[in-house]
Structure formats: C-alpha cells, structure tokens
Amino acid sequence: MRASAFVYPWDVNGDPEAPGRIAGLGVAQVTLAAAYHSTRALTPRHPRHRIVTAEYAAVLHPLGERWSDRDLRPHPAGDWAPGDAFGEAAAALTGAGLEVHSWVVLAHNSRLGAEHPHTCVVNAYGDRYPWAPCVAQPATRTYLADLAAEAAVRPGASGTELESLGWYGLQHLHAHDKTAGVALGEAGQYLMSLCFCPACRAGYAEQGLEADELASAVRAALEPVWRGAADGDGWQGVERGLGAKTAAATRAWREAVARTLQEEVVAAVRAAAPEGFRVLLHADPVPYHCGANAGVDPVHILSVADGVVVPCADGTHRLAPFAEHAREDTVLAANLTVVRGLGGDPARLAADADRARAEGANELRLYHAGLASDADLAAVREGLAGR
C-alpha cells in the first residue's frame, strides 16, 4: 500500500541525514509544504534548531511575476524558509529516491485577513474571522486559483495535495485558542461559520433569503448553545434552528460556491502542470463541513480531481462515501496521525492501514515525519514493513 509522509522544508534543509531517514521509513513519497499557514513546529532531530516559528502564512518558494501589481498577494517566508526552500528540499528528497507532492494550504491565511479585512468571513454577529478568507468573493477566488497554480506546480513535484480548498469557519487552532469553553456541536459550528460579507449576503438573496433576517435567525438558533445546550444532531440541528427551507437555502449557496471554486482551482493547476501531474484534495465527504479538509460531494469532487486525502485520525468511516464512487485510477488516501504527542498511535499503523484498505483506501498519508520522535518513526518503520 503506497504511503507518503508529510514534511516541511525546514525538516530537510540543513539536515543532510533527513532524506535518507525519511526514505528509510518505507514510504514511496513525501508530501512537502509549498504554501503553508503560520505555525510553531518542533524539529526534534535537526542539527541547527529545535523550534521553527513560521510567523505568517507564506509561500516557501520564490514568488512569480504575476503578483507584482496585485493587491491580494502571497508573501514569501521569512528566515524560517528563505529562498526556494521547497525546491531545495524537493531536490534532496528526490535524490533519496522519493517522489514529491507539493502540499498547498489555500483558504486559511491570517495575514491575508489582517491586511485585507474585507476578504474575511463575517459571522452573524458581525465578527470577522481573519484566518478564513470568504471563498465567495471574486478577488479571493482569483487569488486562490493563482496561488494554487504557482505553489502546486514546482520543479521536483509530480503531484499536489490541496488543503483548505473550500469554506473555512470558526473551528480553527488560532494563536492561543480559547474557543472550546462552550461546546458548539456540529450544528453550532455550521451556524457560526455562515458568512455575511457583501458577497454572501448577495448570494443568500439569490436563494430567496434576506440577509439581515437570516442573521437574526442564526443568532436566535445559537442562543441555546451559549446556555450550554449544544445540539448534537448535526444537520438536523441546523434545520431545527433555522427551519428546513432556510437551512437548505444557505447550504445551496455555500455548496455551489465551494464546488465552483474547486473546479476553478483544479483547472488552474492542470493548466500549469505537465501531463500526468496528480491533483488531490484534502476532503471530508459531508458537503457542509468546514475546515482544512473541505466538505465536498464525493461524486462531484472525484469527477474533478484525481483523488482525495481523507482524515482518519478518529476512524476510517469517511472513506466509504468516496470509495463508493471511485474509479480504478482514483487515489483514495487515508490520512493517519503517527505522532503520539498529537494524539496518534504509530504502534497501530499496520492495523489502521488494514482497516483503511477494507474501507477502500489504496494509499496512506502519515502526519507527520518531521514532528515525530525517534520512537514514533521506529513504529512507523515497523508498521510499514512488508506493506
């Protein structure tokens, strides 16, 4: 079963032993960050540092000329990944016999929101989410398509894995996050992620909804949540809060926005890529879900992309809806956390891989080779042996 490990360029650059160590895990591929959000990362084996602080969302390669006169533009990384950090790491990894996919984070960018507040998702209370660009706004969509095309198709990459290609909402580890004091439940997360920027207000109107009335209904539906009565019934909870017709109208708007964005971005990547370049999405099979693993319609997304990377840290149940519609050449990759400190259990990798295969997965993604301890990596080697 083909496996790939997630890696940052700073895990590799400056550490001549890193490519061989990663290849020695038994993986055939590395999914290497080319555009990534702000983070603070441990580097437990690097000879020059132990902590890397990426201060803002950045591209980890030189910017192309297309951005020179643009208002919305990505920023190159600072000293945590200078120059062509992606290219340097990709060359070292391919030299060790590993295939490289670029890893591109799209609609998750706090610096973009800070510099251009009008691009942000705005909730029903008027609060802006600087980490979450509204993907309904035309300028944002153009920015994301161009960013994807440039960051995905880098020298040394034979494919790409696109993260956050859809709606991003409230749920997000942002700075010192203090949003878990009230359990929102799935319905509350959806309601707190509905956007009321000008583009979305116009979109609701196209669905027969008046935006101010909808915002008032959302706030009323959330009142029991703030009192500690989170609804655990998922979409049924949204329907109870807004009414089935109104809930369906909000979903129709948002899902159309996400679908067309995914089509546009994948088309932009394909136009820039050589023949045979694989395009995968980090995806959740529930279309109204928000986040790094974008909610998608499995039938639609598998008609657009070459496959999906599916979160399986809490089980393999999300794989089956994709497997039902997969073609013979579809990539269905189960994303497993193999770092104990992040809640993973690398000792269970072989069993988890077998369960994923039984649900239809034909590849594995392992999060994250750079963050794992030596003991975690030893367990990964053992788990992949003979697979």
N, C-alpha and C positions, 0 to 999 in steps of 0.2 A: 504494500500500500504506500504510494508515494507520499512523502512528508516534506514539509517546509517549516523552517524556524523563522520567527520574526526577529529582526535585528535592527539596531540603529547604526548609522555610520560611525558614531563615536565609540561603539563597541569594538570596531575593527581597526580604524585608522589609529596608528601609533602603537598597535599591538601586533607584532609580526606573527604571533602564535595563534591569533584568533581564527583566521580562515581554516587552518588545519584542525583546530579544536572543534569548530562547528561541523566541518565535513565528517569528523570522526564520530559524531552523534549518530550517523546513519541516515541523515536527511539528504535528499537529492537537490534541494532548492533552499534559497534564503529569500524571505520577503523583507526587503530593505527599504527603510523610510526615505522618501524623496521629498515629501512635503508633510510637515508634522506640526501639531499644536504645541503650546507651551507645556513643559513638563519638568519634573526634577527626577533624575534617574540614577540609580545605583549602578556602578560598574565594578563588580567585585573582584575582577582579575586584571584590570588594566594596569600596565606598568607606570602610567603617568598620573592617574586620577582615580578617585573612588566615587565622586559625585559629579554629575553633569547637570547644570541648570540651564535649560532652554527657556529664555525669558519671555519669548513670544512665539506665536505661530509663524513658521518660516519655511521657505524652500531651502533644501540642503544641496543646492546646485546653483550655478550662475543663472541670473535672470536673462531672458531673451529680450530682443529689441522691441517686441510687441508692447512692452509695458512702459516705454519711455514717456509717453504723453497721456497715460491713463490715470484717472482719479482713483479707481479701485485697483490696487496692485498688491501682489505678494511682496514680502520682504525677505531678503537673504538672511541667513542665520548669522549670528554674531560669532564670538570666539569659540562657542561650543561645537560649531561645524563649519569652519571657514572654507572659502573657495568652493571647489567642486567636491565636497565631502562625499556625496553619493557616488560620483564617478570613481574616486579613489578607492572607496570600499568595494564597489562592484568589481573593479579590476582585480583586487586582491582575492575576492571570493570566487570569481570565475577561474582565477589561476589555481585555486584549490579544487577545481572540478565541480563547483556548484553552479547550478542555474540561478539566475537572479530575476525576481519580480520586483518592480517598484511598488512601494506602499504609499498611497497618496490620501491624505486626510483633506476633505473638502469643506463641507458646510459646518465647520467647527473652528472658530477663529476669534479669540477675544480681542486681538489687536485691531482686526478689521472693525469690530463693533465699537471699540473705544475711539478710533479715528473717524469713523463714519456711523454715528449713532442711528441715522435714518435707515441703515441696512438691517437693523436688528429685528428679531421677533419681538412683538409688543403684546403682553398678555391682556386679559380682560380688565385688569386693574390699572392699566397704563404703564406697568413696569417693563423696562427693556431688558432683554437678555443679550448682553454684549458678546457672549460666546456663541450665539446662534443666529447666523445671518438668515433672513427670511428668503426662502428659495422661490418665492413667487415674484420677487422684484426683478424686472428685466435686466437691469445692470448687474445685479448679483449673479443671475444665471449666466450672462456672458462671461463674467469674471471666472466663475467656476468651470465653465467649459474650456476656457483658455488655460486656466491653471492646470486642469486635468491633462490636457493635451501636452503641455510642456513638461510637467513633472512626471507624467507616466512614461513617456517615450524618451528614455535616457539611454545613452550609449551603455551597453552592457546588459540592458534589461530585455528579456524575451517575453515579458508579460507584465500586467499591472493588477493590483488589487486596490479598489477604490472604496474608501471608508467614508461614512457620513454623507452619502450621496442621496439626500432626502431631507426630511424635516428633522431639525434638532429642537428639543424642547427644554423643559425645566430640568429634567433629570440629568445631572452633569456634575462631575467632581471639579468644582470651580474654586481655586485658591483654598483657603481653609473652610471647607464646605460645612455649613450649618443648616442644611435644609431637611434633615431627617427627623426633626423634632415632632412633626406631625406626619403620621402615615397617610399618604395620599391615596394609595391603592391605584390600580390601573386606570380606573375612570377619572380619578383626580389628576393623575399625570396627564391624561389627554386634555382635560379641561384647562389645566394650567399651561398647556403647550399651544393652545389655539392662538393664532396671531391676529392682531387687529391693527397692523400697519395699513397705510393707504391702499397698497396693492391687494391685501387680503380683504379689506372692507369692500373694495370694488368686486372682488371675487365672490364674496357672500351675496352681494346684490345680484349677481348673475344667477345665483341659486335661489333667488326669491327671498333672501333674508335681509332684514335691516340690521346693520352692524351694531348700532347702539342698543337695540332691543336684544340682540344676541349676547352682547357683553353683559347686559343686566341679567339675562337668564343664566349665563355661566357663573356669575358671582353668586346668584341665588342657589344654584346647584352645588356650589362649593361650601356654602355655609355649614352644612352638617359635618363636612370634613374638618373644618377648623375647630369644631367642637369635639373632635375625636371619633367621629362615626364614619370612617372611610368605608367606601363601598368596594367590596372585593369581587364584584361580578363582572368586571371588565366592560365590554361594550354594552351589556345590558344596563350597567350602572349609568353610563352616559345617556342612554335612551331614557332612563327614569328621570335623570336630572334635566334634560333638555326637551324631552318628547322625541318619539321615534323619527318623525318627519324632519324636525330641525337637526337632530343628530346626523341623520343621513345626508342632509344638505351640506353640513360642514365637512363631512367625510368625502363627499363627492368632489368638493372644491380642492381639498388638500391632496387627495389621491391623484387627481388629474394633474395637479402641479408637479407632484413627485414623479409620476410616470413620464411626463414630457421632458422634465429635467434629465432623468436617467437616459432617455433616448438621445437627447441633445449631447450630453457629456460623452456617452459611449461613442456616438458618431464622430465627435471631435477627436477622440483618442484614436479611433480607427483611421481617420483621415491622415493623422500624423504618423501612424505606425507602419512598420513593414509587414508584409504578408506573414501570417502565422502568429502574430503577436496576440497573446491571450488577454482578454479583458474580463475580470471577475469583480463582483460587488460583495462587500460585507452586507449581509442581508438577514432580515427577520421575516418569516412568512405571514405575519399579521400586518396587513397594509397600514393600519392606523397607528402602529407603534413608531416612536421617535427615537433618535439617538445614533450612535456610531454605526450600529447595524440597522440600516434604514429599513423601515417597514415597506414591503413590496407585495405585489400579486405574483405568486410563483409562475403562473402561466405567462404573464407579460414579461417578467424580467428574464426568463430563460429563452424568450424569443429575441431579446435584445443583447444580452451578454453571453459569454462563453461558459459562465457558471457563477457560483456563489460560494462565499465563505460564511459559514453559519455558526453562531455562538453555541457552544455545547458545554460550557463550564458547569451548568446546572442540569445537564442531561442532554440526550440526543433527540428529544421529541420534536425539535424544529426541523429536522432533516426530512422527515417523511413527506410533508407537503411539497417539497422541491423534488424529491425522488419520484413522486407520482408523475411528474411532467418532464423528467429529464430525458434527453436524447442519449444515444450511445456515446457521443463525444462530449457531453456536458460534464464540467468539473463540479463536483459536489464535495466541498472540503469541510470537514468538521474541525472547528477551532477549539482546541483544548488548552486550558491553562496548566502549565507544568512547573510553576513556581510556587512552592509551599507558602512563602510569605505573602502571596497574592491570592491564597485560597485554593490553589491547585494541589493535586496529589500525583506527582510523576510516577510513583510506585504503581498506580492504577492505569498507566498509559496503555499497556497491552490489552487490558480488559475493556477500557474505554474505546480503544480503536476497534475492537471486535464488535462492540455494541453499535458504534457508528457505522461500520460496514454493514451490519444487519439492517440498519435503517436506510441504507442506500448510499452512504458516503464512499467515494473512491479515492479521496486524498485526505491528508491531515494537515492542519496548521497548528504549530506549537508556540504558545505565548509564554515565555519569551527567552531566547537563548542568551541574550546579553544580561538579563536581570537575574537569572537563575544562579544558585550556589553551585559549587562543585558537586555536592551530593545530589542536587536536583539533576544536574547534567548526567551524572553516572546512572541515575534511574532512567533517564530518557534513553541513554545508550542501550541499557538492558531491555527497555520496553520496545524499542525499535528493532532489536536484534532478530534477524530472520524474517522481518516483515517487508 
